[in-house]
């Protein structure tokens, strides 16, 4: 049986290489480091100046503020496009500015040269990492694969999950293949409208109350085994993915989902959303649990916590929205 990776390749895009993933992981680390350093430079400029041995004069606050804004800007840029070298090269330029400023501080009266030497060594070390990451990203960009259908390799966020459902593969496949059923268990999905010819129109809720829409097409289909899709050009959320249905014991079905998408606001927005419990992997896993509940009981089981966000008094929800009618035999 074809693997999930083979299914995704058939859908029109390849998995990123391990080397590319490692470089992007390093870039993301540098991005978060830059944001943290920038926040410190803005929040406590005088304390930070004393820590690195710089004379705490009148211009320290303005200088630190400017450096902090630069670090935060480049950090957000890197997190938005971790596969691109441009923002990492901007960090290299910033490192040169920092080293020049530290060099000037060595000549100033009242500076602590021991602390300045330690700070210079630290900046040089981070600068070396920036150069290595920027150079590797540049090489991967120049020699990397061409942009594929849906989302380019290494460009979006990869999510995969699996669930076992106590229903036959034919029934599970038929329910999913009717794409207009998907909002019944996909929490952020508002509607899917089939357009014919394997194409469909999707509408979903994004962070901050924003709605996003896109058209998609099925690029490969094997009845009762596989559905693979990609978004069409100009989608608000470029995406591609596959769902594979594998027969399990006692008439059950293993549902394997693999998804790659480029969220609104890029990877930085997804990373921030993760801090508030909206991590993409968790979303897909919850959606698949609800899918299992729909197939096995006729409706998703919604806990009090799933209706209310944050601390709240225990009480039944005022309204039950979007629950499908109890199924009585095969998917419709």
DRENMAR-329339 format. One record per residue (C-alpha): residue number from 1; residue in three letters; chain; x, y, z. Coordinates in nm, 3 decimals, always signed. Each point is the difference from the previous one (the first is absolute). Last residue first. Layout:
{seq:NUM, type:ALA, mol:A, px:X, py:Y, pz:Z} .
...
//
This chain:
{seq:332, type:UNK, mol:A, px:-2.527, py:+1.034, pz:+0.341} .
{seq:331, type:UNK, mol:A, px:+0.218, py:-0.234, pz:+0.196} .
{seq:330, type:UNK, mol:A, px:-0.141, py:-0.344, pz:+0.068} .
{seq:329, type:UNK, mol:A, px:-0.222, py:-0.102, pz:+0.293} .
{seq:328, type:UNK, mol:A, px:-0.224, py:+0.216, pz:+0.212} .
{seq:327, type:UNK, mol:A, px:+0.204, py:+0.317, pz:+0.047} .
{seq:326, type:UNK, mol:A, px:-0.098, py:+0.238, pz:+0.276} .
{seq:325, type:UNK, mol:A, px:-0.056, py:+0.345, pz:-0.146} .
{seq:324, type:UNK, mol:A, px:+0.310, py:+0.215, pz:-0.037} .
{seq:323, type:UNK, mol:A, px:+0.093, py:+0.251, pz:+0.269} .
{seq:322, type:UNK, mol:A, px:+0.054, py:+0.349, pz:-0.140} .
{seq:321, type:UNK, mol:A, px:-0.093, py:+0.202, pz:+0.305} .
{seq:320, type:UNK, mol:A, px:-0.118, py:-0.104, pz:+0.339} .
{seq:319, type:UNK, mol:A, px:-0.121, py:+0.312, pz:+0.176} .
{seq:318, type:UNK, mol:A, px:+0.014, py:+0.139, pz:+0.351} .
{seq:317, type:UNK, mol:A, px:+0.278, py:-0.239, pz:+0.093} .
{seq:316, type:UNK, mol:A, px:-0.058, py:-0.192, pz:+0.323} .
{seq:315, type:UNK, mol:A, px:+0.151, py:+0.157, pz:+0.313} .
{seq:314, type:UNK, mol:A, px:+0.324, py:-0.011, pz:+0.192} .
{seq:313, type:UNK, mol:A, px:+0.111, py:+0.355, pz:+0.074} .
{seq:312, type:UNK, mol:A, px:+0.283, py:+0.116, pz:-0.221} .
{seq:311, type:UNK, mol:A, px:+0.380, py:+0.006, pz:-0.030} .
{seq:310, type:UNK, mol:A, px:+0.128, py:+0.008, pz:-0.361} .
{seq:309, type:UNK, mol:A, px:-0.189, py:-0.081, pz:-0.318} .
{seq:308, type:UNK, mol:A, px:-0.355, py:-0.132, pz:+0.032} .
{seq:307, type:UNK, mol:A, px:-0.149, py:-0.259, pz:-0.239} .
{seq:306, type:UNK, mol:A, px:+0.290, py:-0.244, pz:-0.005} .
{seq:305, type:UNK, mol:A, px:+0.041, py:+0.024, pz:+0.377} .
{seq:304, type:UNK, mol:A, px:-0.362, py:-0.106, pz:+0.058} .
{seq:303, type:UNK, mol:A, px:+0.069, py:-0.312, pz:-0.201} .
{seq:302, type:UNK, mol:A, px:-0.125, py:-0.057, pz:-0.353} .
{seq:301, type:UNK, mol:A, px:-0.055, py:-0.359, pz:-0.108} .
{seq:300, type:UNK, mol:A, px:-0.009, py:+0.004, pz:-0.379} .
{seq:299, type:UNK, mol:A, px:-0.316, py:-0.138, pz:-0.161} .
{seq:298, type:UNK, mol:A, px:-0.127, py:-0.322, pz:-0.159} .
{seq:297, type:UNK, mol:A, px:+0.153, py:-0.241, pz:+0.252} .
{seq:296, type:UNK, mol:A, px:+0.274, py:-0.189, pz:-0.189} .
{seq:295, type:UNK, mol:A, px:+0.052, py:+0.215, pz:-0.309} .
{seq:294, type:UNK, mol:A, px:-0.059, py:+0.332, pz:+0.174} .
{seq:293, type:UNK, mol:A, px:+0.214, py:-0.100, pz:+0.299} .
{seq:292, type:UNK, mol:A, px:+0.289, py:-0.108, pz:-0.225} .
{seq:291, type:UNK, mol:A, px:-0.024, py:+0.330, pz:-0.189} .
{seq:290, type:UNK, mol:A, px:+0.005, py:+0.186, pz:+0.334} .
{seq:289, type:UNK, mol:A, px:+0.323, py:-0.180, pz:+0.089} .
{seq:288, type:UNK, mol:A, px:+0.133, py:+0.090, pz:-0.345} .
{seq:287, type:UNK, mol:A, px:-0.078, py:+0.369, pz:+0.054} .
{seq:286, type:UNK, mol:A, px:+0.173, py:-0.007, pz:+0.338} .
{seq:285, type:UNK, mol:A, px:+0.314, py:-0.148, pz:-0.156} .
{seq:284, type:UNK, mol:A, px:-0.010, py:+0.261, pz:-0.278} .
{seq:283, type:UNK, mol:A, px:-0.029, py:+0.287, pz:+0.248} .
{seq:282, type:UNK, mol:A, px:+0.273, py:-0.139, pz:+0.226} .
{seq:281, type:UNK, mol:A, px:+0.242, py:-0.020, pz:-0.290} .
{seq:280, type:UNK, mol:A, px:-0.087, py:+0.355, pz:-0.103} .
{seq:279, type:UNK, mol:A, px:+0.072, py:+0.155, pz:+0.345} .
{seq:278, type:UNK, mol:A, px:-0.294, py:+0.216, pz:+0.108} .
{seq:277, type:UNK, mol:A, px:+0.062, py:-0.023, pz:+0.377} .
{seq:276, type:UNK, mol:A, px:+0.090, py:+0.365, pz:+0.054} .
{seq:275, type:UNK, mol:A, px:+0.378, py:-0.041, pz:-0.035} .
{seq:274, type:UNK, mol:A, px:-0.060, py:-0.193, pz:-0.322} .
{seq:273, type:UNK, mol:A, px:-0.171, py:+0.306, pz:-0.149} .
{seq:272, type:UNK, mol:A, px:+0.331, py:+0.186, pz:+0.032} .
{seq:271, type:UNK, mol:A, px:+0.180, py:-0.273, pz:-0.193} .
{seq:270, type:UNK, mol:A, px:-0.270, py:-0.007, pz:-0.266} .
{seq:269, type:UNK, mol:A, px:+0.021, py:+0.376, pz:-0.043} .
{seq:268, type:UNK, mol:A, px:+0.378, py:-0.021, pz:-0.033} .
{seq:267, type:UNK, mol:A, px:-0.031, py:-0.287, pz:-0.248} .
{seq:266, type:UNK, mol:A, px:-0.186, py:+0.216, pz:-0.247} .
{seq:265, type:UNK, mol:A, px:-0.248, py:+0.279, pz:+0.067} .
{seq:264, type:UNK, mol:A, px:-0.289, py:-0.200, pz:-0.144} .
{seq:263, type:UNK, mol:A, px:+0.107, py:-0.365, pz:+0.021} .
{seq:262, type:UNK, mol:A, px:+0.204, py:-0.174, pz:-0.274} .
{seq:261, type:UNK, mol:A, px:-0.119, py:-0.360, pz:-0.013} .
{seq:260, type:UNK, mol:A, px:+0.127, py:-0.355, pz:-0.007} .
{seq:259, type:UNK, mol:A, px:-0.226, py:-0.286, pz:+0.104} .
{seq:258, type:UNK, mol:A, px:+0.029, py:-0.371, pz:+0.067} .
{seq:257, type:UNK, mol:A, px:-0.299, py:-0.199, pz:+0.120} .
{seq:256, type:UNK, mol:A, px:+0.004, py:-0.375, pz:+0.067} .
{seq:255, type:UNK, mol:A, px:-0.337, py:-0.161, pz:+0.074} .
{seq:254, type:UNK, mol:A, px:+0.023, py:-0.355, pz:+0.133} .
{seq:253, type:UNK, mol:A, px:-0.322, py:-0.188, pz:-0.067} .
{seq:252, type:UNK, mol:A, px:-0.178, py:-0.266, pz:+0.207} .
{seq:251, type:UNK, mol:A, px:-0.170, py:-0.316, pz:-0.132} .
{seq:250, type:UNK, mol:A, px:+0.131, py:-0.226, pz:+0.277} .
{seq:249, type:UNK, mol:A, px:+0.364, py:+0.083, pz:-0.068} .
{seq:248, type:UNK, mol:A, px:+0.105, py:+0.301, pz:-0.207} .
{seq:247, type:UNK, mol:A, px:-0.052, py:+0.106, pz:-0.362} .
{seq:246, type:UNK, mol:A, px:+0.207, py:+0.303, pz:-0.096} .
{seq:245, type:UNK, mol:A, px:-0.162, py:+0.329, pz:-0.110} .
{seq:244, type:UNK, mol:A, px:+0.245, py:+0.268, pz:-0.113} .
{seq:243, type:UNK, mol:A, px:-0.062, py:+0.373, pz:+0.024} .
{seq:242, type:UNK, mol:A, px:+0.221, py:+0.230, pz:-0.205} .
{seq:241, type:UNK, mol:A, px:+0.127, py:+0.354, pz:+0.002} .
{seq:240, type:UNK, mol:A, px:+0.053, py:+0.333, pz:-0.166} .
{seq:239, type:UNK, mol:A, px:-0.036, py:+0.357, pz:+0.117} .
{seq:238, type:UNK, mol:A, px:+0.020, py:+0.366, pz:-0.099} .
{seq:237, type:UNK, mol:A, px:-0.217, py:+0.196, pz:+0.246} .
{seq:236, type:UNK, mol:A, px:-0.152, py:+0.310, pz:-0.159} .
{seq:235, type:UNK, mol:A, px:+0.017, py:-0.192, pz:-0.329} .
{seq:234, type:UNK, mol:A, px:+0.135, py:+0.193, pz:-0.299} .
{seq:233, type:UNK, mol:A, px:+0.080, py:-0.318, pz:-0.197} .
{seq:232, type:UNK, mol:A, px:-0.204, py:-0.317, pz:+0.069} .
{seq:231, type:UNK, mol:A, px:+0.027, py:-0.196, pz:+0.323} .
{seq:230, type:UNK, mol:A, px:+0.117, py:-0.360, pz:-0.011} .
{seq:229, type:UNK, mol:A, px:-0.165, py:-0.337, pz:+0.053} .
{seq:228, type:UNK, mol:A, px:+0.061, py:-0.368, pz:+0.065} .
{seq:227, type:UNK, mol:A, px:-0.274, py:-0.254, pz:+0.079} .
{seq:226, type:UNK, mol:A, px:+0.107, py:-0.359, pz:+0.060} .
{seq:225, type:UNK, mol:A, px:-0.117, py:-0.355, pz:+0.073} .
{seq:224, type:UNK, mol:A, px:-0.378, py:-0.059, pz:-0.020} .
{seq:223, type:UNK, mol:A, px:-0.002, py:+0.121, pz:-0.362} .
{seq:222, type:UNK, mol:A, px:+0.345, py:+0.105, pz:-0.122} .
{seq:221, type:UNK, mol:A, px:+0.014, py:+0.374, pz:-0.063} .
{seq:220, type:UNK, mol:A, px:+0.274, py:+0.231, pz:-0.116} .
{seq:219, type:UNK, mol:A, px:+0.012, py:+0.373, pz:-0.074} .
{seq:218, type:UNK, mol:A, px:-0.320, py:+0.106, pz:+0.175} .
{seq:217, type:UNK, mol:A, px:-0.042, py:+0.373, pz:-0.052} .
{seq:216, type:UNK, mol:A, px:-0.012, py:+0.298, pz:+0.232} .
{seq:215, type:UNK, mol:A, px:-0.150, py:+0.348, pz:+0.003} .
{seq:214, type:UNK, mol:A, px:+0.076, py:+0.240, pz:+0.283} .
{seq:213, type:UNK, mol:A, px:-0.158, py:+0.204, pz:+0.275} .
{seq:212, type:UNK, mol:A, px:+0.115, py:+0.168, pz:+0.322} .
{seq:211, type:UNK, mol:A, px:-0.218, py:+0.159, pz:+0.267} .
{seq:210, type:UNK, mol:A, px:+0.157, py:+0.225, pz:+0.265} .
{seq:209, type:UNK, mol:A, px:-0.117, py:-0.004, pz:+0.360} .
{seq:208, type:UNK, mol:A, px:+0.347, py:+0.077, pz:+0.141} .
{seq:207, type:UNK, mol:A, px:+0.131, py:-0.346, pz:-0.098} .
{seq:206, type:UNK, mol:A, px:-0.143, py:-0.170, pz:-0.312} .
{seq:205, type:UNK, mol:A, px:-0.346, py:-0.145, pz:-0.056} .
{seq:204, type:UNK, mol:A, px:-0.047, py:-0.211, pz:-0.311} .
{seq:203, type:UNK, mol:A, px:-0.166, py:+0.006, pz:-0.342} .
{seq:202, type:UNK, mol:A, px:+0.069, py:-0.261, pz:-0.269} .
{seq:201, type:UNK, mol:A, px:-0.111, py:-0.018, pz:-0.365} .
{seq:200, type:UNK, mol:A, px:+0.023, py:-0.334, pz:-0.181} .
{seq:199, type:UNK, mol:A, px:+0.143, py:-0.161, pz:-0.312} .
{seq:198, type:UNK, mol:A, px:-0.008, py:-0.368, pz:-0.094} .
{seq:197, type:UNK, mol:A, px:-0.185, py:+0.072, pz:-0.323} .
{seq:196, type:UNK, mol:A, px:-0.291, py:+0.154, pz:+0.184} .
{seq:195, type:UNK, mol:A, px:-0.020, py:+0.314, pz:+0.213} .
{seq:194, type:UNK, mol:A, px:-0.034, py:-0.165, pz:+0.342} .
{seq:193, type:UNK, mol:A, px:-0.065, py:+0.250, pz:+0.278} .
{seq:192, type:UNK, mol:A, px:+0.194, py:-0.027, pz:+0.324} .
{seq:191, type:UNK, mol:A, px:-0.110, py:+0.203, pz:+0.301} .
{seq:190, type:UNK, mol:A, px:+0.103, py:+0.150, pz:+0.334} .
{seq:189, type:UNK, mol:A, px:+0.323, py:-0.190, pz:+0.069} .
{seq:188, type:UNK, mol:A, px:+0.168, py:+0.088, pz:+0.329} .
{seq:187, type:UNK, mol:A, px:-0.141, py:-0.299, pz:+0.191} .
{seq:186, type:UNK, mol:A, px:+0.039, py:-0.268, pz:-0.263} .
{seq:185, type:UNK, mol:A, px:-0.263, py:-0.254, pz:+0.112} .
{seq:184, type:UNK, mol:A, px:-0.323, py:+0.095, pz:-0.173} .
{seq:183, type:UNK, mol:A, px:+0.191, py:+0.246, pz:-0.222} .
{seq:182, type:UNK, mol:A, px:+0.124, py:-0.303, pz:-0.200} .
{seq:181, type:UNK, mol:A, px:-0.340, py:-0.130, pz:-0.113} .
{seq:180, type:UNK, mol:A, px:-0.006, py:+0.230, pz:-0.306} .
{seq:179, type:UNK, mol:A, px:+0.302, py:-0.194, pz:-0.123} .
{seq:178, type:UNK, mol:A, px:-0.208, py:-0.309, pz:-0.078} .
{seq:177, type:UNK, mol:A, px:+0.319, py:-0.200, pz:-0.032} .
{seq:176, type:UNK, mol:A, px:+0.030, py:+0.001, pz:+0.378} .
{seq:175, type:UNK, mol:A, px:-0.329, py:-0.189, pz:+0.051} .
{seq:174, type:UNK, mol:A, px:+0.069, py:-0.239, pz:-0.285} .
{seq:173, type:UNK, mol:A, px:+0.350, py:-0.079, pz:+0.129} .
{seq:172, type:UNK, mol:A, px:-0.126, py:-0.085, pz:+0.348} .
{seq:171, type:UNK, mol:A, px:-0.275, py:-0.224, pz:-0.139} .
{seq:170, type:UNK, mol:A, px:+0.223, py:-0.185, pz:-0.244} .
{seq:169, type:UNK, mol:A, px:+0.274, py:-0.035, pz:+0.265} .
{seq:168, type:UNK, mol:A, px:-0.235, py:-0.184, pz:+0.236} .
{seq:167, type:UNK, mol:A, px:-0.080, py:+0.159, pz:+0.339} .
{seq:166, type:UNK, mol:A, px:+0.174, py:-0.013, pz:+0.338} .
{seq:165, type:UNK, mol:A, px:+0.224, py:+0.296, pz:-0.068} .
{seq:164, type:UNK, mol:A, px:+0.375, py:+0.005, pz:+0.062} .
{seq:163, type:UNK, mol:A, px:+0.165, py:+0.344, pz:-0.003} .
{seq:162, type:UNK, mol:A, px:+0.315, py:+0.137, pz:-0.161} .
{seq:161, type:UNK, mol:A, px:+0.172, py:+0.338, pz:-0.008} .
{seq:160, type:UNK, mol:A, px:+0.232, py:+0.206, pz:-0.218} .
{seq:159, type:UNK, mol:A, px:+0.083, py:+0.369, pz:-0.016} .
{seq:158, type:UNK, mol:A, px:+0.258, py:+0.183, pz:-0.211} .
{seq:157, type:UNK, mol:A, px:+0.015, py:+0.379, pz:+0.006} .
{seq:156, type:UNK, mol:A, px:+0.085, py:+0.187, pz:-0.318} .
{seq:155, type:UNK, mol:A, px:+0.302, py:+0.079, pz:-0.211} .
{seq:154, type:UNK, mol:A, px:+0.218, py:-0.308, pz:+0.023} .
{seq:153, type:UNK, mol:A, px:-0.128, py:-0.134, pz:-0.331} .
{seq:152, type:UNK, mol:A, px:-0.220, py:+0.260, pz:-0.177} .
{seq:151, type:UNK, mol:A, px:-0.366, py:+0.006, pz:+0.095} .
{seq:150, type:UNK, mol:A, px:-0.286, py:-0.090, pz:-0.239} .
{seq:149, type:UNK, mol:A, px:+0.172, py:-0.119, pz:-0.315} .
{seq:148, type:UNK, mol:A, px:+0.374, py:+0.002, pz:+0.015} .
{seq:147, type:UNK, mol:A, px:+0.253, py:+0.281, pz:-0.004} .
{seq:146, type:UNK, mol:A, px:+0.316, py:-0.124, pz:-0.165} .
{seq:145, type:UNK, mol:A, px:+0.234, py:-0.219, pz:+0.194} .
{seq:144, type:UNK, mol:A, px:+0.297, py:+0.145, pz:+0.183} .
{seq:143, type:UNK, mol:A, px:+0.334, py:+0.101, pz:-0.147} .
{seq:142, type:UNK, mol:A, px:-0.012, py:+0.375, pz:+0.048} .
{seq:141, type:UNK, mol:A, px:-0.224, py:-0.008, pz:+0.306} .
{seq:140, type:UNK, mol:A, px:+0.203, py:-0.279, pz:+0.163} .
{seq:139, type:UNK, mol:A, px:+0.322, py:+0.193, pz:-0.060} .
{seq:138, type:UNK, mol:A, px:-0.145, py:+0.322, pz:+0.141} .
{seq:137, type:UNK, mol:A, px:-0.139, py:-0.185, pz:+0.302} .
{seq:136, type:UNK, mol:A, px:+0.344, py:-0.147, pz:+0.067} .
{seq:135, type:UNK, mol:A, px:+0.167, py:+0.339, pz:-0.024} .
{seq:134, type:UNK, mol:A, px:-0.254, py:+0.167, pz:+0.227} .
{seq:133, type:UNK, mol:A, px:+0.027, py:-0.276, pz:+0.262} .
{seq:132, type:UNK, mol:A, px:+0.381, py:+0.004, pz:+0.002} .
{seq:131, type:UNK, mol:A, px:+0.017, py:+0.382, pz:+0.008} .
{seq:130, type:UNK, mol:A, px:-0.255, py:+0.022, pz:+0.282} .
{seq:129, type:UNK, mol:A, px:+0.182, py:-0.269, pz:+0.200} .
{seq:128, type:UNK, mol:A, px:+0.324, py:+0.197, pz:-0.040} .
{seq:127, type:UNK, mol:A, px:-0.178, py:+0.317, pz:+0.112} .
{seq:126, type:UNK, mol:A, px:-0.121, py:-0.179, pz:+0.313} .
{seq:125, type:UNK, mol:A, px:+0.361, py:-0.081, pz:+0.085} .
{seq:124, type:UNK, mol:A, px:+0.121, py:+0.351, pz:-0.085} .
{seq:123, type:UNK, mol:A, px:-0.273, py:+0.150, pz:+0.219} .
{seq:122, type:UNK, mol:A, px:+0.105, py:-0.223, pz:+0.291} .
{seq:121, type:UNK, mol:A, px:+0.370, py:+0.081, pz:-0.045} .
{seq:120, type:UNK, mol:A, px:-0.081, py:+0.372, pz:-0.008} .
{seq:119, type:UNK, mol:A, px:-0.209, py:-0.031, pz:+0.317} .
{seq:118, type:UNK, mol:A, px:+0.286, py:-0.177, pz:+0.180} .
{seq:117, type:UNK, mol:A, px:+0.249, py:+0.266, pz:-0.116} .
{seq:116, type:UNK, mol:A, px:-0.239, py:+0.277, pz:+0.108} .
{seq:115, type:UNK, mol:A, px:-0.032, py:-0.159, pz:+0.343} .
{seq:114, type:UNK, mol:A, px:+0.375, py:+0.007, pz:+0.046} .
{seq:113, type:UNK, mol:A, px:+0.027, py:+0.347, pz:-0.153} .
{seq:112, type:UNK, mol:A, px:-0.237, py:+0.161, pz:+0.249} .
{seq:111, type:UNK, mol:A, px:-0.059, py:+0.339, pz:-0.158} .
{seq:110, type:UNK, mol:A, px:+0.060, py:+0.320, pz:+0.200} .
{seq:109, type:UNK, mol:A, px:+0.178, py:+0.187, pz:-0.277} .
{seq:108, type:UNK, mol:A, px:-0.091, py:-0.106, pz:-0.352} .
{seq:107, type:UNK, mol:A, px:+0.249, py:-0.177, pz:-0.225} .
{seq:106, type:UNK, mol:A, px:-0.139, py:-0.349, pz:+0.064} .
{seq:105, type:UNK, mol:A, px:-0.349, py:+0.139, pz:-0.065} .
{seq:104, type:UNK, mol:A, px:+0.094, py:+0.073, pz:-0.362} .
{seq:103, type:UNK, mol:A, px:+0.083, py:-0.367, pz:-0.053} .
{seq:102, type:UNK, mol:A, px:-0.331, py:-0.097, pz:+0.161} .
{seq:101, type:UNK, mol:A, px:-0.185, py:+0.222, pz:-0.247} .
{seq:100, type:UNK, mol:A, px:+0.192, py:-0.150, pz:-0.293} .
{seq:99, type:UNK, mol:A, px:-0.076, py:-0.352, pz:+0.124} .
{seq:98, type:UNK, mol:A, px:-0.370, py:+0.086, pz:+0.031} .
{seq:97, type:UNK, mol:A, px:-0.011, py:+0.147, pz:-0.352} .
{seq:96, type:UNK, mol:A, px:+0.168, py:-0.309, pz:-0.142} .
{seq:95, type:UNK, mol:A, px:-0.251, py:-0.219, pz:+0.183} .
{seq:94, type:UNK, mol:A, px:-0.282, py:+0.207, pz:-0.151} .
{seq:93, type:UNK, mol:A, px:+0.131, py:-0.072, pz:-0.349} .
{seq:92, type:UNK, mol:A, px:+0.008, py:-0.370, pz:+0.083} .
{seq:91, type:UNK, mol:A, px:-0.357, py:+0.029, pz:+0.130} .
{seq:90, type:UNK, mol:A, px:-0.103, py:+0.145, pz:-0.337} .
{seq:89, type:UNK, mol:A, px:+0.158, py:-0.309, pz:-0.158} .
{seq:88, type:UNK, mol:A, px:-0.245, py:-0.206, pz:+0.208} .
{seq:87, type:UNK, mol:A, px:-0.288, py:+0.209, pz:-0.136} .
{seq:86, type:UNK, mol:A, px:+0.102, py:-0.064, pz:-0.360} .
{seq:85, type:UNK, mol:A, px:+0.083, py:-0.371, pz:+0.028} .
{seq:84, type:UNK, mol:A, px:-0.353, py:-0.130, pz:-0.056} .
{seq:83, type:UNK, mol:A, px:-0.116, py:-0.340, pz:+0.131} .
{seq:82, type:UNK, mol:A, px:-0.091, py:+0.145, pz:+0.341} .
{seq:81, type:UNK, mol:A, px:-0.243, py:+0.245, pz:-0.165} .
{seq:80, type:UNK, mol:A, px:-0.233, py:+0.145, pz:+0.267} .
{seq:79, type:UNK, mol:A, px:+0.227, py:-0.109, pz:+0.284} .
{seq:78, type:UNK, mol:A, px:+0.294, py:+0.173, pz:-0.167} .
{seq:77, type:UNK, mol:A, px:-0.194, py:+0.324, pz:-0.054} .
{seq:76, type:UNK, mol:A, px:-0.121, py:-0.001, pz:+0.359} .
{seq:75, type:UNK, mol:A, px:+0.360, py:-0.029, pz:+0.119} .
{seq:74, type:UNK, mol:A, px:+0.123, py:+0.268, pz:-0.241} .
{seq:73, type:UNK, mol:A, px:-0.257, py:+0.246, pz:+0.131} .
{seq:72, type:UNK, mol:A, px:+0.061, py:-0.091, pz:+0.364} .
{seq:71, type:UNK, mol:A, px:+0.377, py:+0.043, pz:-0.032} .
{seq:70, type:UNK, mol:A, px:-0.028, py:+0.335, pz:-0.182} .
{seq:69, type:UNK, mol:A, px:-0.252, py:+0.133, pz:+0.251} .
{seq:68, type:UNK, mol:A, px:+0.235, py:-0.097, pz:+0.282} .
{seq:67, type:UNK, mol:A, px:+0.302, py:+0.166, pz:-0.163} .
{seq:66, type:UNK, mol:A, px:-0.196, py:+0.325, pz:-0.034} .
{seq:65, type:UNK, mol:A, px:-0.120, py:-0.022, pz:+0.362} .
{seq:64, type:UNK, mol:A, px:+0.353, py:-0.076, pz:+0.119} .
{seq:63, type:UNK, mol:A, px:+0.134, py:+0.310, pz:-0.173} .
{seq:62, type:UNK, mol:A, px:-0.282, py:+0.221, pz:+0.131} .
{seq:61, type:UNK, mol:A, px:+0.044, py:-0.125, pz:+0.358} .
{seq:60, type:UNK, mol:A, px:+0.379, py:+0.025, pz:-0.005} .
{seq:59, type:UNK, mol:A, px:+0.012, py:+0.361, pz:-0.117} .
{seq:58, type:UNK, mol:A, px:+0.004, py:+0.154, pz:+0.348} .
{seq:57, type:UNK, mol:A, px:+0.292, py:-0.206, pz:+0.122} .
{seq:56, type:UNK, mol:A, px:+0.039, py:-0.345, pz:+0.157} .
{seq:55, type:UNK, mol:A, px:+0.358, py:-0.084, pz:-0.096} .
{seq:54, type:UNK, mol:A, px:-0.006, py:-0.337, pz:-0.173} .
{seq:53, type:UNK, mol:A, px:+0.118, py:-0.304, pz:+0.196} .
{seq:52, type:UNK, mol:A, px:-0.234, py:-0.265, pz:-0.145} .
{seq:51, type:UNK, mol:A, px:-0.208, py:-0.025, pz:+0.318} .
{seq:50, type:UNK, mol:A, px:+0.004, py:+0.380, pz:+0.051} .
{seq:49, type:UNK, mol:A, px:-0.157, py:+0.054, pz:-0.342} .
{seq:48, type:UNK, mol:A, px:-0.259, py:-0.271, pz:+0.070} .
{seq:47, type:UNK, mol:A, px:-0.105, py:+0.176, pz:+0.320} .
{seq:46, type:UNK, mol:A, px:-0.029, py:+0.333, pz:-0.180} .
{seq:45, type:UNK, mol:A, px:-0.202, py:-0.141, pz:-0.292} .
{seq:44, type:UNK, mol:A, px:-0.254, py:-0.195, pz:+0.206} .
{seq:43, type:UNK, mol:A, px:-0.323, py:-0.048, pz:-0.199} .
{seq:42, type:UNK, mol:A, px:+0.120, py:+0.096, pz:-0.348} .
{seq:41, type:UNK, mol:A, px:+0.327, py:-0.195, pz:+0.003} .
{seq:40, type:UNK, mol:A, px:-0.171, py:-0.292, pz:+0.174} .
{seq:39, type:UNK, mol:A, px:-0.275, py:-0.012, pz:-0.264} .
{seq:38, type:UNK, mol:A, px:+0.264, py:+0.004, pz:-0.274} .
{seq:37, type:UNK, mol:A, px:+0.193, py:-0.284, pz:+0.162} .
{seq:36, type:UNK, mol:A, px:-0.312, py:-0.215, pz:+0.019} .
{seq:35, type:UNK, mol:A, px:-0.099, py:+0.078, pz:-0.360} .
{seq:34, type:UNK, mol:A, px:+0.352, py:-0.071, pz:-0.124} .
{seq:33, type:UNK, mol:A, px:+0.017, py:-0.332, pz:+0.184} .
{seq:32, type:UNK, mol:A, px:-0.338, py:-0.098, pz:-0.148} .
{seq:31, type:UNK, mol:A, px:+0.132, py:+0.070, pz:-0.350} .
{seq:30, type:UNK, mol:A, px:+0.330, py:-0.175, pz:+0.067} .
{seq:29, type:UNK, mol:A, px:-0.189, py:-0.311, pz:+0.110} .
{seq:28, type:UNK, mol:A, px:-0.220, py:+0.024, pz:-0.310} .
{seq:27, type:UNK, mol:A, px:+0.312, py:+0.016, pz:-0.217} .
{seq:26, type:UNK, mol:A, px:+0.146, py:-0.307, pz:+0.172} .
{seq:25, type:UNK, mol:A, px:-0.321, py:-0.192, pz:-0.063} .
{seq:24, type:UNK, mol:A, px:+0.009, py:+0.119, pz:-0.361} .
{seq:23, type:UNK, mol:A, px:+0.350, py:-0.139, pz:-0.035} .
{seq:22, type:UNK, mol:A, px:-0.102, py:-0.331, pz:+0.155} .
{seq:21, type:UNK, mol:A, px:-0.307, py:-0.030, pz:-0.224} .
{seq:20, type:UNK, mol:A, px:+0.207, py:+0.070, pz:-0.310} .
{seq:19, type:UNK, mol:A, px:+0.250, py:-0.267, pz:+0.098} .
{seq:18, type:UNK, mol:A, px:-0.281, py:-0.249, pz:+0.062} .
{seq:17, type:UNK, mol:A, px:-0.137, py:+0.064, pz:-0.347} .
{seq:16, type:UNK, mol:A, px:-0.344, py:+0.152, pz:-0.049} .
{seq:15, type:UNK, mol:A, px:-0.278, py:-0.242, pz:-0.099} .
{seq:14, type:UNK, mol:A, px:-0.105, py:+0.004, pz:-0.361} .
{seq:13, type:UNK, mol:A, px:-0.295, py:+0.163, pz:-0.172} .
{seq:12, type:UNK, mol:A, px:-0.267, py:-0.091, pz:-0.254} .
{seq:11, type:UNK, mol:A, px:-0.253, py:-0.226, pz:+0.166} .
{seq:10, type:UNK, mol:A, px:+0.205, py:-0.299, pz:-0.109} .
{seq:9, type:UNK, mol:A, px:+0.277, py:+0.123, pz:+0.227} .
{seq:8, type:UNK, mol:A, px:-0.252, py:+0.015, pz:+0.285} .
{seq:7, type:UNK, mol:A, px:-0.111, py:-0.358, pz:-0.061} .
{seq:6, type:UNK, mol:A, px:+0.362, py:-0.114, pz:-0.011} .
{seq:5, type:UNK, mol:A, px:+0.064, py:+0.165, pz:+0.337} .
{seq:4, type:UNK, mol:A, px:-0.313, py:-0.165, pz:+0.143} .
{seq:3, type:UNK, mol:A, px:+0.133, py:-0.339, pz:-0.108} .
{seq:2, type:UNK, mol:A, px:-0.143, py:-0.196, pz:-0.290} .
{seq:1, type:UNK, mol:A, px:-0.128, py:-0.348, pz:+0.082} .
//
